[in-house]
Amino acid sequence: GVQVQQPVAEEYHDIIATLPCRPSMHEYQGTWILDDWLPGRMAFRRRFEARAGDVVLASLPKCGTTWLKALAFATAARDRYDPSSSGGGERRHPLRRLNPHECVPFVEVVYNAGEEAKLDAAPSPRIISTHAPYSLLPASITQSSTCKIIYISREPKDMLISLWHFINKRCKPNIIPFSDIWNSIYNDAYPESPIREHILGYWNMSKIQSDRVLFLKYEDVLRDPIKNVEKIAEFIGQPFSDAEKEAGIIESIVKLCSLENLKALATNSTGNYQRLMKEVPSESFFRKGVVGDWANYVTPDMAERMDKFLAEKFHGSGFSF
Ligand code: A3P
């Protein structure tokens, strides 16, 4: 018969009630997770069954997740969907009619909606995404020799400015005080904190097992998108052939996934994208997409204090922003 999915929020309610908490977050196994995300995260950790060749995109919020989803999806699906075609109908590229978050869903969102059957039904290789730290990935992913993990990091001051804009798009007219967002780095209140563990978890694995974990930086992808798309393609085992390169397919992917292009599409400039308990305006995922926008919002003193704090935090790790 048809199995009715018990809503995950209800399923994990009793466990969550025992966890350390602060406003709108609980601490689950060492990570501060937004309440909206937590039940889906727990279900992901406990129930997800990796398949050979699955590709997992991971990030902290506001580090370029949307872009990575678009680039990885367009690259992996290039045989099915021509990135250079702007035609309509059957072969119309999914990124021209759907938000990148609909092309590559967050697993937390899928579980939260009780839609895990969709994960089972998806053809291999699947591309999924998560904001989970490495330590909270399901064992079936971390113990698989064939699952591929791509992480994207971003300079934290820009990440914070991005989050502030993103949240305020939804909270109007109750603007969140900027200091609350800025201080979230100092008091481990940024979603998925501590960010040191989040970043280094993936960074260290990318050093130990470079065939399983690819570590990207938002700034690098901005500087040289072509090179980074080539990296992604090679990493997921679908390198570009010489013929593809000559035909300009990498450039087509970069163009299709560019901020200007995605932002202008009707699917991304109007309407809402249903996520967890709330609807999020589709356009809120596409803003400025530059390096150093923080300088328009904070004083040099604030920036210097933050840089120093982060340098000390990451001291000796081999990682720098
Ligand atoms: P800004 O707010 O600094 O502009 P995430 O996708 O993880 O939520 O991150 C959002 C950030 O990525 C935003 O940064 C957004 O503008 C930027 N972004 C979204 N799509 C992009 C794209 N196609 N190319 C470059 N940056 C993009």
Residues whose N, C-alpha, C, O or C-beta is under 5 A from the ligand:
A	BS01	A3P	L60 P61 K62 C63 G64 T65 T66 W67 D158 S162 C257 S258 L259 L262 F285 F286 R287 K288 G289 V290
